């Protein structure tokens, strides 16, 4: 199924460098998704916890048990909602393993039945989104490098030896250096997600007979959260992330409609071409900046 979508996807977004291929999809159940993400978190957090043995580090103060409880809560919640995922192998040990594309088949099947959606079209729609992420990283190697560097800045600040007030400020992301990195990452991640949503919907409308039903059901699914779900989204910050991604999608759509995919793809030239946070709500300001560069 994914193989048949690769050509129209690449025709729309742009070709891959010679010799580069997209990751292959793997269907997993909820348990498989949990195992996958525990491994991802271990890859990122364990080295930080090891550094956290430094006396007076914030990680030691917080404790592994507190981190484990938070991770368990979030994975338990997300494990019942996530439909697809791309793992770019950020912060992986050398040699870096191949990236991965996944559909959480248990959740896809459950939602298709509950919302009475065409299962094959739904899977194609999700594949378009995750495959776009794979293209973003495969066609633009700088993206992985830039995101890894930013993550290291944020993670390492929580383990360095420093007065308690400075470490708490670092953890909260309010130190000037951290704040700059966080804002740059917000702009990058907003475009990464918003661009994928644009591709998923533009190609979905062209290729999938059941697209309108799927899009309508997805909007209802996003807005129809229970009180408990809303609380978890608020407490975890996922609600803010979703708002940011919507801004990214609106940004991508505005540039695409006004200037076309070629000009939207100027964002993939390098880190400095990514939209700044303030440009997400002013797409033409971004366009003027990068078009004349």
N, C-alpha and C positions, 0 to 999 in steps of 0.2 A: 504493500500500500504506500509506504513512504517513498519507495523507489520511483513510483509513477508521479509523485508530486515534486521530485527534485528538479526536473527540467523546467516546469513552469515557474517554480520558485526562483531558480537561478536566472531565468529569462527576465523576471520581474526586478530582482534586487541587484543582479550583477554576477559575473562569473567568479569562479574560484581560481586562485593561483595554480599554475601548472604543478601537478603532482599532489595537490591537496584534495582530500576527500572529506565529506561530511560523516559524522558518526552515524552508526546504525542504531535503529530503535530496538528497545527491549521492553516487552510487556512484563510488569511486575504486579504482585498483589500488595495489599497494605503492609503485610509483614516484610515483604521484599523492599518496599519503599522505606520503611523504618530502618531496616538494616543498612540500606544505602546511605541514609542521612545520618545515622549514627557514625558510620565510617567517615563521612564528610566532616562532621563536627569533630570527631577524634583527630582527623588530619589537621584541623585548624587549631583546636583548643589544647590538645595534649602538649605540643611544644611550648605554648604559653604557660600552661600549668607547670611544666618543668622549669621554665624560667622563674615562675612564681615562687620557687623555693628561696629566692632572694629575700632576706629579712625585710619586713615592713612593706612587702609588695601588696598591691590591692587584691590580687588573685588569692594570696594567702589569707588576707582578711575576710574575703567573701567565702572562701572555702569551696572545695569540690562538691560537697553535698548540696550547697545552695545552687550551684551551677547545674548539677544533675537534676534537681527538682524542677528548675525552670525549663531545661531542655526537655525533660519528660513531659511536662505540661504542654509545651508548644508542639512537640512531635505528635502527641496523642490527639491534639485538636486538629492539626493540619493533616494528619494521616487519613482522616475521614473526608477531607475536602479536596486535596490536591489531585488534579487530573493528569498533569504531565510535568516533566521536569527535564532540564538540561543541566548537566554537571560539567563545567569547564575545567575541573581539576585544579582549581586555584589553590596555591600554597602546597601543592603536592610535592613529595620528596623526589629528588632526581634518581633515575630518569622518570619524568612525569608520565603517568599512565594516560591511556587514551581517554578522551572525553566521552561522555555517555548521554544518550537520549532515552527517555523512559515515558511510558504511559502507565498510569496506575489503573490497571484494567478493572479492578474491583470497584473503584469509584466511578469510572467511566460507565461501566455496565449499569451500576445502580442509578446513576443520574439519568442515563438514557431511558431506562424503564420508568422512573418516577416522572420525568417530564415528557414522556412519549416522543422521544427524538429518534430520528433515523441514525442507527448506531454507526454505520459505515461513514456517513457524512460527518458525524460528530468526531470520529477518530481522525479523519482527514483534516478537519478544522484545527484540532489540537496539534496534530503533527506539523501543520504549517507554522504554528506559533513557535514550537520548540525547535524545529529545523531552522527557522530564521535565527534563533539564538546561536545555533551551531555555526551557521554561515558568518554571523558577526565576528565570532572568535577565530574561525578557521581562515577567513579572508583577510583578517586584520590582526596579525600577531601582537601588535603593540597593545591591544586592548587587554589581553591577559597580563602582560608585563605591568601595565599601568595600574590595573586593579590590584594586583598582588603587592605592588609597592605601597599603595594607599592602605591596604589592609594591614600591612606590616607596621606602618606608622601608628595606626590606631591600636593594634594589639600590643605592640611593644611598650606603649606608654602606660599600660596597666601593670606592667611587671617591673618597671625600673624602680630603684630605690630612691625614695623622695619623701618629704614630709606628707603627713596624712592629707592635709588640705589640697596639696598639689596633686596627689594621686586621685583623690575624689574628683577634682576638677578634670583630670585627664580622662577618668572613666566616664564622666558625664559629657565629655566632648566639648568643653568650654575653653580649653586652652587655645590661644590664637593659632598655633600651627595645626592643631587638630581640627579646629573649626574650618580652616581653609581646606583641609583635605576632605572633611565630611561634606562640605558644600560642593566641592568638585565631584565627589562620588555621587552625590544626589543628582547633579546634572547628567552625569554619565549614565547612571542606572535608570533614570527617568527616560532617557532616549532609548536605551537598550530595550526596555519593556514597551515603551510607547511605539517604537518602530516595529517591533514584533507584532503588536496588536494591529497596527495599520496593515501590515502584510497579510496577516491572518484574515482580516476582514475584506480587504480589497480583492485578494485572490479567492477567498471563500465565496464572495458574491458572484465571481465569474465561473467558478468550477463546481460548486456544490449546490445541487437542487434544493436541499433542505436548509440552506444557509439562514434565511430569514427566521425560520422557526428556532434554529439553534441560537442565533444572536438574541432573540427575544427572551428565550429561556435563560440564557446566561445573564442578561440584565436582571431578570427576576431573581435568579439565584444569588447574585451579588447584593441585591437590596433586601432580600427576604431573610435576614438573619434573626435568630432567636435572641432573647434578652441576654442569655449566657454567652452566646457567640459575640454579640456586640460588646459585652464587658471584656471578653478575652481580646478582641481586636483592639479595643481602646487601651487596655493595660499593656499589651505587648508592643504597641506601636505599629501594628499591621495596618490600622486604619489610616495613619499618616502616610505610610508607604503607598497604600492604594491611591490616596489622593494625589501623591506625587506622580505615580504612574499614569494617572488619568491626565495630568498636566502634560506628561511626556507624549501621550497619544494625541492630545489636542495639538501640541506643537508639531509633531510629525505630520499630522493630517493637514495642518495649515500650510506648511512648506510644500508638501506633496501637491495639494490642490493649486497653490499659487505658482509653483516653479517646476514641479515634476520630480521624479525619483532621482534623476541625475544630480540635481542640486541638493536634494535631501541627503544624498550619499556623500556630500562634501564633509559631513560630520565625521565620517570614518577615515579622514585623512590622518588624524592623530589626536592626542589628548587636547591640544589647544583648540581644535575645531569643534569639540563637544560643546553643546549649549551650556552656558552658565545658568545657575538657578534662576536669576532674574530674567534671563532670556526665554525661559520656558513660557512665560506669560506675554512675551513680546517677540514672536518668531521672526518678524522682519528685522529686528535689531541684530539677531544672530545672523540672518542672511546677509545683511550689509557688512557685517564684520568678516565673515568667512569668504564671501564672494570676491572681496577686493584683496584678500590676502595673497 
